[in-house]
Amino acid sequence: MSRFPGGGNWRYLADYSIGATLANPERVDYNSGNDTFTVQRNIYRITDDGLVYSFTCRVVVSGIDGHHRIPHDQADLGHMCSQEVPR
């Protein structure tokens, strides 16, 4: 079982989120216009004090070769993930 990366380099969180999303998707949508699948999963960071944050990770997978799009920087990761911060 992977440990959830709580801090540090954003790439650790991206790797974890992409792996969890592809392993256990909560939603999969097909786009026939460009032959891709969008695989989605909610990711939660929960501590003993409760929810720290949550976000939806979206991974786009090619229907042709099965390759998935990966983030190359924090801005790219932001396009793939929608973060919700608890109040």
DSSP file (Angstrom, degrees, kcal/mol; ACC not computed):
  #  RESIDUE AA STRUCTURE BP1 BP2  ACC     N-H-->O    O-->H-N    N-H-->O    O-->H-N    TCO  KAPPA ALPHA  PHI   PSI    X-CA   Y-CA   Z-CA
    1    1 A M              0   0    0      0, 0.0     2,-0.2     0, 0.0     0, 0.0   0.000 360.0 360.0 360.0 134.0    0.0    0.0    0.0
    2    2 A S        -     0   0    0     14,-0.1     2,-0.4     1,-0.1     0, 0.0  -0.519 360.0-125.1 -79.5 145.1    1.3    3.4   -0.9
    3    3 A R        -     0   0    0     -2,-0.2    -1,-0.1     1,-0.0    13,-0.0  -0.725  28.4-114.5 -85.8 139.5    1.7    6.2    1.6
    4    4 A F        -     0   0    0     -2,-0.4     2,-0.7     1,-0.1     9,-0.1  -0.613  27.9-126.4 -74.3 124.3   -0.1    9.4    0.8
    5    5 A P        -     0   0    0      0, 0.0    -1,-0.1     0, 0.0     3,-0.1  -0.617  28.0-177.3 -76.4 113.9    2.5   12.1    0.3
    6    6 A G        -     0   0    0     -2,-0.7     2,-0.3     1,-0.1    -2,-0.0   0.665  59.9  -8.9 -88.2 -16.8    1.5   15.0    2.6
    7    7 A G  S    S+     0   0    0      2,-0.1     2,-0.3     0, 0.0    -1,-0.1  -0.941  89.7  62.8-162.8-178.4    4.1   17.5    1.6
    8    8 A G  S    S+     0   0    0     -2,-0.3     2,-0.1    -3,-0.1     5,-0.0  -0.662  89.7  22.2  94.1-147.6    7.3   18.1   -0.3
    9    9 A N    >>  -     0   0    0     -2,-0.3     3,-1.3     1,-0.1     4,-0.9  -0.340  65.2-137.7 -63.7 131.2    7.8   17.8   -4.0
   10   10 A W  H 3> S+     0   0    0      1,-0.3     4,-2.2     2,-0.2    -1,-0.1   0.752  99.4  69.6 -61.7 -24.1    4.5   18.2   -6.0
   11   11 A R  H 3> S+     0   0    0      1,-0.2     4,-2.9     2,-0.2    -1,-0.3   0.829  92.4  57.3 -66.4 -30.4    5.7   15.3   -8.2
   12   12 A Y  H <> S+     0   0    0     -3,-1.3     4,-2.4     2,-0.2    -1,-0.2   0.927 109.4  44.7 -63.9 -43.7    5.2   12.8   -5.4
   13   13 A L  H  X S+     0   0    0     -4,-0.9     4,-2.7     2,-0.2    -2,-0.2   0.896 113.3  51.2 -66.6 -39.5    1.6   13.9   -5.0
   14   14 A A  H  X S+     0   0    0     -4,-2.2     4,-2.7     2,-0.2     5,-0.2   0.934 111.2  47.4 -62.6 -46.4    1.1   13.8   -8.8
   15   15 A D  H  X S+     0   0    0     -4,-2.9     4,-2.4     1,-0.2    -2,-0.2   0.933 114.6  46.5 -60.0 -46.7    2.6   10.2   -9.0
   16   16 A Y  H  X S+     0   0    0     -4,-2.4     4,-2.7    -5,-0.2     5,-0.2   0.935 114.3  47.6 -60.8 -47.1    0.4    9.0   -6.2
   17   17 A S  H  X S+     0   0    0     -4,-2.7     4,-2.3     1,-0.2    -2,-0.2   0.900 112.6  47.3 -65.2 -43.1   -2.7   10.6   -7.6
   18   18 A I  H  X S+     0   0    0     -4,-2.7     4,-2.5    -5,-0.2     5,-0.2   0.931 114.0  48.1 -64.0 -45.1   -2.2    9.3  -11.1
   19   19 A G  H  X S+     0   0    0     -4,-2.4     4,-2.2    -5,-0.2    -2,-0.2   0.921 114.0  45.9 -61.1 -45.3   -1.5    5.8   -9.8
   20   20 A A  H  X S+     0   0    0     -4,-2.7     4,-2.2    -5,-0.2    -1,-0.2   0.879 113.2  50.7 -65.8 -37.9   -4.5    5.8   -7.5
   21   21 A T  H  < S+     0   0    0     -4,-2.3    -2,-0.2    -5,-0.2    -1,-0.2   0.921 113.9  42.8 -67.4 -44.3   -6.8    7.2  -10.3
   22   22 A L  H  < S+     0   0    0     -4,-2.5    -2,-0.2     1,-0.2    -1,-0.2   0.849 117.0  47.9 -70.8 -33.2   -5.7    4.6  -12.8
   23   23 A A  H  < S+     0   0    0     -4,-2.2    -2,-0.2    -5,-0.2    -1,-0.2   0.868 131.0  14.5 -74.7 -36.9   -5.9    1.7  -10.3
   24   24 A N  S  < S-     0   0    0     -4,-2.2    -1,-0.2    -5,-0.2    -2,-0.2  -0.551  78.7-173.3-140.6  70.4   -9.3    2.6   -8.9
   25   25 A P        -     0   0    0      0, 0.0    16,-0.2     0, 0.0     3,-0.1  -0.354  16.3-163.7 -69.1 146.7  -11.2    5.1  -11.0
   26   26 A E  S    S+     0   0    0     14,-2.9     2,-0.3     1,-0.3    15,-0.2   0.634  78.9  15.1 -97.1 -20.8  -14.5    6.5   -9.8
   27   27 A R  E     -A   40   0A   0     13,-1.6    13,-3.1     2,-0.0     2,-0.4  -0.986  59.6-169.3-154.0 142.2  -15.6    7.7  -13.2
   28   28 A V  E     -A   39   0A   0     -2,-0.3     2,-0.4    11,-0.2    11,-0.2  -0.988   8.3-173.9-135.6 125.8  -14.5    7.1  -16.8
   29   29 A D  E     -A   38   0A   0      9,-2.3     9,-2.9    -2,-0.4     2,-0.4  -0.941  14.1-143.6-119.1 141.9  -15.7    9.2  -19.7
   30   30 A Y  E     -A   37   0A   0     -2,-0.4     2,-0.6     7,-0.2     7,-0.2  -0.892   4.7-159.8-105.9 134.0  -15.0    8.6  -23.4
   31   31 A N  E >>> -A   36   0A   0      5,-3.2     5,-1.7    -2,-0.4     4,-0.7  -0.925   5.3-173.6-111.5 104.8  -14.5   11.5  -25.8
   32   32 A S  T 345S+     0   0    0     -2,-0.6    -1,-0.1     1,-0.2     5,-0.0   0.719  76.5  73.7 -72.0 -19.6  -15.1   10.2  -29.4
   33   33 A G  T 345S+     0   0    0      1,-0.2    -1,-0.2     3,-0.1    -2,-0.0   0.852 120.6  10.1 -63.1 -35.2  -13.9   13.5  -30.9
   34   34 A N  T <45S-     0   0    0     -3,-0.7    29,-0.3     2,-0.1    -1,-0.2   0.195 104.3-114.3-129.4  15.7  -10.3   12.7  -30.1
   35   35 A D  T  <5 +     0   0    0     -4,-0.7    28,-3.2     1,-0.2    29,-0.4   0.925  69.3 133.6  52.1  55.9  -10.5    9.0  -29.0
   36   36 A T  E   < -AB  31  62A   0     -5,-1.7    -5,-3.2    26,-0.2     2,-0.4  -0.929  48.2-140.7-130.8 157.5   -9.5    9.6  -25.4
   37   37 A F  E     -AB  30  61A   0     24,-3.1    24,-3.3    -2,-0.3     2,-0.6  -0.942   9.6-149.6-112.2 138.6  -10.8    8.4  -22.0
   38   38 A T  E     -AB  29  60A   0     -9,-2.9    -9,-2.3    -2,-0.4     2,-0.5  -0.952  14.4-163.9-108.2 115.8  -10.8   10.7  -19.0
   39   39 A V  E     -AB  28  59A   0     20,-3.1    20,-2.8    -2,-0.6     2,-0.3  -0.857  11.4-170.8-101.9 130.2  -10.4    8.7  -15.8
   40   40 A Q  E     +AB  27  58A   0    -13,-3.1   -14,-2.9    -2,-0.5   -13,-1.6  -0.910  15.4 165.6-128.6 150.7  -11.3   10.5  -12.6
   41   41 A R  E     - B   0  57A   0     16,-1.7    16,-3.0    -2,-0.3     2,-0.4  -0.956  33.4-121.6-157.1 141.9  -11.0    9.9   -8.9
   42   42 A N  E     - B   0  56A   0     -2,-0.3     2,-0.4    14,-0.2    14,-0.2  -0.721  26.4-157.8 -82.6 134.8  -11.3   12.0   -5.8
   43   43 A I  E     - B   0  55A   0     12,-3.4    12,-2.2    -2,-0.4     2,-0.4  -0.958   8.2-165.3-115.9 132.0   -8.2   12.1   -3.6
   44   44 A Y  E     - B   0  54A   0     -2,-0.4     2,-0.6    10,-0.2    10,-0.2  -0.937  16.2-155.2-121.6 140.4   -8.5   13.0    0.1
   45   45 A R  E     + B   0  53A   0      8,-2.8     7,-3.5    -2,-0.4     8,-1.1  -0.949  27.6 172.9-111.2 108.0   -5.8   14.0    2.6
   46   46 A I  E     + B   0  51A   0     -2,-0.6     5,-0.2     5,-0.2     2,-0.2  -0.960   7.4 177.1-122.1 132.8   -7.2   13.1    6.0
   47   47 A T  E >   - B   0  50A   0      3,-2.6     3,-1.8    -2,-0.4    -2,-0.0  -0.592  53.4 -84.2-117.4-176.7   -5.3   13.3    9.3
   48   48 A D  T 3  S+     0   0    0      1,-0.3     3,-0.1    -2,-0.2    -2,-0.0   0.762 130.1  56.9 -60.5 -24.4   -6.4   12.6   12.9
   49   49 A D  T 3  S-     0   0    0      1,-0.3    -1,-0.3     0, 0.0     2,-0.3   0.473 119.1-105.5 -86.6  -2.7   -7.7   16.2   13.0
   50   50 A G  E <   -B   47   0A   0     -3,-1.8    -3,-2.6     0, 0.0    -1,-0.3  -0.730  69.6  -0.6 115.0-164.0  -10.0   15.6   10.0
   51   51 A L  E     +B   46   0A   0     -2,-0.3    -5,-0.2    -5,-0.2     3,-0.1  -0.450  46.9 179.0 -68.2 127.2  -10.0   16.5    6.3
   52   52 A V  E     -     0   0A   0     -7,-3.5     2,-0.3     1,-0.4    -6,-0.2   0.863  65.5 -36.4 -92.4 -49.7   -7.0   18.6    5.3
   53   53 A Y  E     -B   45   0A   0     -8,-1.1    -8,-2.8    32,-0.2    -1,-0.4  -0.972  52.0-157.4-164.1 165.7   -7.9   18.9    1.6
   54   54 A S  E     +BC  44  84A   0     30,-2.3    30,-4.1    -2,-0.3     2,-0.3  -0.978  11.7 174.7-145.4 157.1   -9.4   17.0   -1.3
   55   55 A F  E     -BC  43  83A   0    -12,-2.2   -12,-3.4    -2,-0.3     2,-0.6  -0.984  31.4-114.4-157.1 161.8   -9.2   17.3   -5.1
   56   56 A T  E     -BC  42  82A   0     26,-2.1    26,-1.7    -2,-0.3     2,-0.5  -0.900  27.5-153.2-101.9 124.0  -10.4   15.5   -8.2
   57   57 A C  E     -BC  41  81A   0    -16,-3.0   -16,-1.7    -2,-0.6     2,-0.5  -0.833   8.8-166.5 -97.3 132.2   -7.6   14.0  -10.3
   58   58 A R  E     -B   40   0A   0     22,-1.9     2,-0.5    -2,-0.5   -18,-0.2  -0.980   3.6-171.3-121.1 126.9   -8.2   13.6  -14.0
   59   59 A V  E     -B   39   0A   0    -20,-2.8   -20,-3.1    -2,-0.5     2,-0.5  -0.976  13.8-146.6-118.5 125.7   -6.0   11.4  -16.2
   60   60 A V  E     -B   38   0A   0     -2,-0.5     9,-2.3     9,-0.3     2,-0.4  -0.815  16.9-168.4 -94.7 125.4   -6.5   11.5  -20.0
   61   61 A V  E     -BD  37  68A   0    -24,-3.3   -24,-3.1    -2,-0.5     7,-0.2  -0.948  21.6-121.0-118.5 131.4   -5.7    8.2  -21.7
   62   62 A S  E  >  -B   36   0A   0      5,-3.0     4,-1.1    -2,-0.4   -26,-0.2  -0.478   8.3-151.8 -69.3 134.5   -5.4    7.7  -25.4
   63   63 A G  T  4 S+     0   0    0    -28,-3.2   -27,-0.2   -29,-0.3    -1,-0.1   0.615  93.6  54.8 -78.6 -12.6   -7.8    5.2  -26.9
   64   64 A I  T  4 S+     0   0    0    -29,-0.4    -1,-0.1     3,-0.1   -28,-0.1   0.934 129.7   3.1 -85.6 -53.4   -5.3    4.5  -29.7
   65   65 A D  T  4 S-     0   0    0      2,-0.1    -2,-0.1     0, 0.0     3,-0.1   0.471  90.0-120.0-118.0  -3.4   -2.2    3.5  -27.8
   66   66 A G     <  +     0   0    0     -4,-1.1     2,-0.1     1,-0.3    -3,-0.1   0.501  61.8 144.6  79.0   2.3   -3.2    3.6  -24.1
   67   67 A H        -     0   0    0     -6,-0.1    -5,-3.0     1,-0.0     2,-0.3  -0.458  38.5-143.3 -72.7 147.6   -0.6    6.2  -23.1
   68   68 A H  B     -D   61   0A   0     -7,-0.2     2,-0.3    -2,-0.1    -7,-0.2  -0.839  15.3-111.5-113.4 154.5   -1.7    8.7  -20.5
   69   69 A R        -     0   0    0     -9,-2.3    -9,-0.3    -2,-0.3     0, 0.0  -0.634  33.6-161.4 -81.7 133.4   -0.9   12.4  -20.2
   70   70 A I        -     0   0    0     -2,-0.3     2,-0.2   -11,-0.1   -55,-0.0  -0.888  22.8-107.0-117.4 149.0    1.4   13.3  -17.3
   71   71 A P        -     0   0    0      0, 0.0     3,-0.1     0, 0.0   -57,-0.0  -0.495  23.6-170.0 -72.3 142.2    1.9   16.7  -15.7
   72   72 A H        +     0   0    0      1,-0.2     2,-0.3    -2,-0.2   -61,-0.1   0.570  69.8   1.0-106.2 -15.0    5.2   18.4  -16.5
   73   73 A D  S  > S-     0   0    0      1,-0.1     4,-2.2   -63,-0.0    -1,-0.2  -0.941  86.0 -85.8-158.7 177.8    5.0   21.2  -14.0
   74   74 A Q  H  > S+     0   0    0     -2,-0.3     4,-2.0     1,-0.2     5,-0.1   0.853 124.1  54.0 -63.3 -35.6    2.8   22.6  -11.3
   75   75 A A  H  > S+     0   0    0      2,-0.2     4,-1.0     1,-0.2    -1,-0.2   0.913 109.5  48.0 -64.6 -42.0    0.7   24.6  -13.8
   76   76 A D  H >> S+     0   0    0      1,-0.2     4,-0.9     2,-0.2     3,-0.5   0.890 109.5  53.2 -64.5 -40.1    0.0   21.5  -15.8
   77   77 A L  H >X S+     0   0    0     -4,-2.2     4,-1.4     1,-0.2     3,-0.7   0.881 102.7  59.4 -62.1 -37.6   -0.9   19.6  -12.7
   78   78 A G  H 3< S+     0   0    0     -4,-2.0    -1,-0.2     1,-0.3    -2,-0.2   0.815 101.6  53.4 -61.6 -30.9   -3.4   22.3  -11.9
   79   79 A H  H << S+     0   0    0     -4,-1.0    -1,-0.3    -3,-0.5    -2,-0.2   0.759 111.9  46.0 -73.0 -24.7   -5.2   21.7  -15.2
   80   80 A M  H << S+     0   0    0     -4,-0.9   -22,-1.9    -3,-0.7     2,-0.4   0.670 113.5  50.8 -90.4 -18.6   -5.5   18.0  -14.2
   81   81 A C  E  <  -C   57   0A   0     -4,-1.4     2,-0.6   -24,-0.2   -24,-0.2  -0.956  60.0-156.9-128.5 138.5   -6.7   18.5  -10.7
   82   82 A S  E     -C   56   0A   0    -26,-1.7   -26,-2.1    -2,-0.4     2,-0.4  -0.961  22.6-151.9-110.8 117.0   -9.4   20.5   -9.1
   83   83 A Q  E     -C   55   0A   0     -2,-0.6     2,-0.5   -28,-0.2   -28,-0.3  -0.713  11.1-166.9 -95.9 138.0   -8.7   21.2   -5.4
   84   84 A E  E     -C   54   0A   0    -30,-4.1   -30,-2.3    -2,-0.4    -2,-0.0  -0.989   7.6-158.5-120.0 124.8  -11.3   21.8   -2.7
   85   85 A V        -     0   0    0     -2,-0.5   -32,-0.2   -32,-0.2   -33,-0.1  -0.888  22.4-120.4-103.9 128.9  -10.1   23.2    0.6
   86   86 A P              0   0    0      0, 0.0    -1,-0.0     0, 0.0     0, 0.0  -0.288 360.0 360.0 -66.4 153.0  -12.3   22.5    3.6
   87   87 A R              0   0    0      0, 0.0    -2,-0.0     0, 0.0     0, 0.0   0.418 360.0 360.0 -94.2 360.0  -13.7   25.6    5.5
